[in-house]
Amino acid sequence: QVQLVESGGGLVQPGGSLRLSCAASGSIFSINFMGWYRQAPGKERELVAIITSGGITNSADSVKGRFTISRDKNTVYLQMNSLKPEDTAVYYCNAQIKVATIVTVWGHGTQVTVSS
């Protein structure tokens, strides 16, 4: 059984910063990639940023220059700076993990609210 546990969400004022963490646990052989998605009310879930096992990253145009994804072993981080109200959403961690086979796992999500 593999699970992802997110932490670090909360309420922040516009222009502020938050750091999200997501730790993978269980019988993990290797992790191909880890990433963050978000879903705002009434909108579809969208990719925020992703990082491969080799450290290659990609992020949505809307967060480039403000958000940074990084990874340390089985934990992925999302440093969010210069937050805007439109960044308000539930942020979900996602990973493609090799156990006996390759599985895609989602976290339960953490709420990020940007408001004055």
Backbone as CSV, one residue per row, in Angstrom:
resi,resn,N_x,N_y,N_z,CA_x,CA_y,CA_z,C_x,C_y,C_z
1,GLN,0.850,-1.196,0.000,0.000,0.000,0.000,0.881,1.240,0.000
2,VAL,0.610,2.135,-0.928,1.370,3.377,-1.039,0.421,4.539,-0.780
3,GLN,0.873,5.524,-0.052,0.048,6.703,0.149,0.880,7.969,0.098
4,LEU,0.195,9.064,-0.234,0.796,10.389,-0.266,0.091,11.247,0.777
5,VAL,0.872,11.926,1.583,0.306,12.778,2.628,0.825,14.194,2.427
6,GLU,-0.119,15.119,2.187,0.232,16.518,1.963,0.139,17.311,3.256
7,SER,0.892,18.404,3.301,0.796,19.338,4.417,1.263,20.703,3.941
8,GLY,0.920,21.735,4.723,1.430,23.066,4.448,0.439,24.054,3.889
9,GLY,-0.774,23.626,3.625,-1.757,24.569,3.113,-2.218,25.534,4.196
10,GLY,-3.031,26.507,3.786,-3.554,27.456,4.752,-4.029,28.726,4.098
11,LEU,-4.232,29.737,4.932,-4.694,31.052,4.495,-3.511,32.016,4.476
12,VAL,-3.363,32.726,3.379,-2.258,33.668,3.250,-2.752,34.898,2.504
13,GLN,-2.157,36.036,2.794,-2.532,37.266,2.106,-1.887,37.331,0.723
14,PRO,-2.479,38.063,-0.192,-1.856,38.232,-1.514,-0.429,38.751,-1.372
15,GLY,0.460,38.166,-2.175,1.869,38.516,-2.085,2.654,37.660,-1.117
16,GLY,1.954,36.868,-0.337,2.609,36.024,0.652,3.146,34.730,0.069
17,SER,3.662,33.888,0.962,4.286,32.628,0.553,3.762,31.470,1.392
18,LEU,3.775,30.308,0.772,3.480,29.057,1.465,4.377,27.974,0.884
19,ARG,4.651,26.955,1.681,5.407,25.806,1.206,4.596,24.548,1.476
20,LEU,4.266,23.842,0.415,3.558,22.573,0.530,4.561,21.425,0.520
21,SER,4.231,20.388,1.288,5.037,19.170,1.307,4.145,17.974,1.028
22,CYS,4.738,16.964,0.434,4.009,15.722,0.159,4.986,14.567,0.316
23,ALA,4.679,13.699,1.262,5.549,12.564,1.539,4.896,11.267,1.074
24,ALA,5.645,10.492,0.325,5.179,9.179,-0.118,5.698,8.112,0.842
25,SER,4.814,7.185,1.179,5.228,6.116,2.083,4.623,4.790,1.626
26,GLY,5.223,3.707,2.076,4.743,2.388,1.703,5.867,1.575,1.076
27,SER,5.477,0.511,0.418,6.458,-0.397,-0.188,6.861,0.127,-1.567
28,ILE,7.684,1.162,-1.562,8.075,1.859,-2.787,9.387,1.308,-3.314
29,PHE,9.384,0.899,-4.579,10.639,0.482,-5.211,11.331,1.705,-5.804
30,SER,10.569,2.504,-6.540,11.118,3.748,-7.092,9.956,4.678,-7.447
31,ILE,10.284,5.942,-7.633,9.279,6.944,-8.010,9.696,7.570,-9.329
32,ASN,8.840,7.460,-10.336,9.165,8.011,-11.647,9.045,9.524,-11.657
33,PHE,7.946,10.039,-11.159,7.792,11.476,-11.053,6.822,11.798,-9.925
34,MET,6.915,13.022,-9.455,5.977,13.550,-8.474,5.557,14.945,-8.924
35,GLY,4.348,15.313,-8.577,3.874,16.605,-9.034,2.752,17.155,-8.181
36,TRP,2.363,18.358,-8.513,1.262,19.041,-7.845,0.229,19.471,-8.872
37,TYR,-1.014,19.233,-8.538,-2.151,19.699,-9.308,-2.996,20.562,-8.390
38,ARG,-3.898,21.343,-8.971,-4.818,22.119,-8.153,-6.179,22.176,-8.816
39,GLN,-7.184,22.351,-7.975,-8.547,22.456,-8.470,-9.266,23.553,-7.709
40,ALA,-9.636,24.585,-8.441,-10.395,25.695,-7.862,-11.883,25.382,-7.986
41,PRO,-12.709,26.005,-7.161,-14.154,25.758,-7.227,-14.716,26.014,-8.620
42,GLY,-15.434,25.047,-9.141,-16.063,25.195,-10.447,-15.138,25.009,-11.633
43,LYS,-13.886,24.642,-11.356,-12.921,24.482,-12.439,-12.372,23.062,-12.446
44,GLU,-11.767,22.694,-13.578,-11.154,21.379,-13.688,-9.803,21.362,-12.979
45,ARG,-9.381,20.172,-12.592,-8.069,20.020,-11.987,-7.009,20.304,-13.043
46,GLU,-5.975,21.050,-12.652,-4.926,21.424,-13.598,-3.548,21.152,-13.007
47,LEU,-2.615,20.876,-13.914,-1.243,20.658,-13.490,-0.620,21.976,-13.035
48,VAL,0.066,21.940,-11.893,0.807,23.096,-11.411,2.289,22.929,-11.741
49,ALA,2.858,21.833,-11.292,4.283,21.593,-11.523,4.572,20.112,-11.340
50,ILE,5.642,19.662,-11.996,6.017,18.257,-11.943,7.528,18.150,-11.937
51,ILE,8.043,17.102,-11.293,9.478,16.865,-11.253,9.726,15.378,-11.467
52,THR,10.658,15.070,-12.363,10.959,13.673,-12.666,12.005,13.124,-11.703
53,SER,12.252,11.837,-11.806,13.266,11.221,-10.956,14.652,11.783,-11.249
54,GLY,14.829,12.306,-12.458,16.111,12.899,-12.829,16.223,14.378,-12.492
55,GLY,15.167,14.921,-11.885,15.212,16.319,-11.471,14.741,17.310,-12.519
56,ILE,14.213,16.808,-13.626,13.676,17.718,-14.642,12.322,18.216,-14.178
57,THR,12.110,19.525,-14.296,10.863,20.121,-13.827,10.112,20.783,-14.963
58,ASN,8.826,20.911,-14.751,7.981,21.654,-15.677,6.856,22.254,-14.849
59,SER,6.395,23.411,-15.250,5.326,24.043,-14.491,4.403,24.806,-15.425
60,ALA,3.220,25.084,-14.923,2.236,25.830,-15.692,2.713,27.270,-15.892
61,ASP,2.348,27.843,-17.018,2.751,29.223,-17.307,2.273,30.185,-16.229
62,SER,1.120,29.889,-15.650,0.533,30.793,-14.665,1.338,30.878,-13.372
63,VAL,2.222,29.923,-13.122,2.987,29.928,-11.883,4.484,30.077,-12.109
64,LYS,4.910,30.089,-13.354,6.344,30.229,-13.652,6.882,31.509,-13.042
65,GLY,8.043,31.381,-12.402,8.669,32.539,-11.764,8.175,32.782,-10.359
66,ARG,7.102,32.099,-9.954,6.557,32.286,-8.605,6.616,30.999,-7.778
67,PHE,6.367,29.865,-8.412,6.340,28.584,-7.717,7.569,27.769,-8.111
68,THR,8.115,27.037,-7.145,9.268,26.176,-7.397,8.992,24.799,-6.828
69,ILE,9.152,23.782,-7.661,8.991,22.412,-7.203,10.367,21.812,-6.959
70,SER,10.473,21.031,-5.891,11.723,20.342,-5.586,11.396,19.011,-4.936
71,ARG,12.428,18.178,-4.830,12.176,16.839,-4.301,13.380,16.376,-3.500
72,ASP,13.119,15.695,-2.402,14.160,15.087,-1.585,13.719,13.660,-1.278
73,LYS,14.316,12.714,-1.962,13.953,11.294,-1.823,12.468,11.131,-2.133
74,ASN,11.684,10.714,-1.156,10.275,10.430,-1.406,9.347,11.575,-1.005
75,THR,9.894,12.763,-0.868,9.091,13.927,-0.505,9.241,14.998,-1.583
76,VAL,8.116,15.562,-1.985,8.126,16.645,-2.967,7.595,17.909,-2.294
77,TYR,8.181,19.037,-2.674,7.823,20.326,-2.100,7.354,21.268,-3.198
78,LEU,6.502,22.187,-2.813,6.097,23.255,-3.714,6.223,24.565,-2.948
79,GLN,7.240,25.342,-3.288,7.427,26.658,-2.690,6.635,27.644,-3.525
80,MET,5.682,28.299,-2.900,4.803,29.233,-3.591,5.038,30.636,-3.068
81,ASN,5.522,31.502,-3.933,5.773,32.898,-3.584,4.866,33.811,-4.397
82,SER,4.772,35.038,-3.956,3.959,36.049,-4.655,2.568,35.507,-4.969
83,LEU,1.943,34.943,-3.974,0.640,34.304,-4.178,-0.426,35.319,-4.551
84,LYS,-1.338,34.868,-5.411,-2.424,35.704,-5.899,-3.761,35.065,-5.518
85,PRO,-4.812,35.853,-5.444,-6.123,35.258,-5.135,-6.495,34.125,-6.092
86,GLU,-6.081,34.223,-7.342,-6.417,33.169,-8.307,-5.650,31.867,-8.083
87,ASP,-4.711,31.880,-7.136,-4.032,30.637,-6.757,-4.851,29.832,-5.740
88,THR,-5.931,30.406,-5.265,-6.789,29.712,-4.301,-7.358,28.441,-4.914
89,ALA,-7.121,27.323,-4.246,-7.564,26.030,-4.763,-7.213,24.949,-3.746
90,VAL,-7.716,23.758,-4.000,-7.224,22.579,-3.290,-6.049,22.039,-4.105
91,TYR,-4.928,21.861,-3.453,-3.720,21.387,-4.109,-3.542,19.898,-3.808
92,TYR,-3.352,19.126,-4.870,-3.216,17.682,-4.754,-1.822,17.235,-5.186
93,CYS,-1.260,16.354,-4.402,-0.001,15.728,-4.753,-0.290,14.499,-5.612
94,ASN,0.594,14.245,-6.553,0.432,13.118,-7.480,1.794,12.482,-7.710
95,ALA,1.810,11.162,-7.828,3.079,10.494,-8.077,2.851,9.224,-8.884
96,GLN,3.825,8.923,-9.728,3.841,7.637,-10.431,4.915,6.793,-9.760
97,ILE,4.481,5.722,-9.129,5.357,4.964,-8.240,5.431,3.514,-8.696
98,LYS,6.633,2.956,-8.652,6.802,1.545,-8.971,6.806,0.754,-7.670
99,VAL,5.810,-0.094,-7.535,5.775,-1.046,-6.433,5.992,-2.419,-7.098
100,ALA,5.004,-3.304,-7.047,5.102,-4.522,-7.855,4.885,-4.161,-9.326
101,THR,3.982,-3.215,-9.546,3.762,-2.636,-10.873,3.893,-1.128,-10.734
102,ILE,3.554,-0.404,-11.790,3.590,1.054,-11.720,2.186,1.554,-11.433
103,VAL,2.063,2.348,-10.391,0.762,2.884,-10.004,0.825,4.398,-9.929
104,THR,-0.308,5.022,-10.188,-0.446,6.462,-10.020,-1.252,6.717,-8.749
105,VAL,-0.698,7.517,-7.886,-1.284,7.732,-6.570,-1.576,9.224,-6.392
106,TRP,-2.692,9.515,-5.747,-3.085,10.883,-5.431,-3.157,11.064,-3.917
107,GLY,-2.795,12.250,-3.463,-3.038,12.619,-2.083,-4.465,13.106,-1.918
108,HIS,-4.838,13.386,-0.676,-6.214,13.817,-0.387,-6.423,15.309,-0.635
109,GLY,-5.348,16.046,-0.768,-5.463,17.471,-1.065,-5.283,18.339,0.162
110,THR,-4.800,19.556,-0.073,-4.656,20.544,0.990,-5.138,21.893,0.456
111,GLN,-5.912,22.588,1.257,-6.525,23.839,0.827,-5.537,24.986,0.940
112,VAL,-5.437,25.753,-0.134,-4.669,26.998,-0.136,-5.638,28.128,-0.457
113,THR,-5.710,29.100,0.432,-6.599,30.248,0.236,-5.779,31.521,0.296
114,VAL,-5.867,32.311,-0.754,-5.144,33.574,-0.833,-6.175,34.693,-0.788
115,SER,-6.180,35.407,0.317,-7.201,36.429,0.521,-6.725,37.439,1.543
116,SER,-7.181,38.682,1.359,-6.860,39.707,2.339,-7.976,39.816,3.360
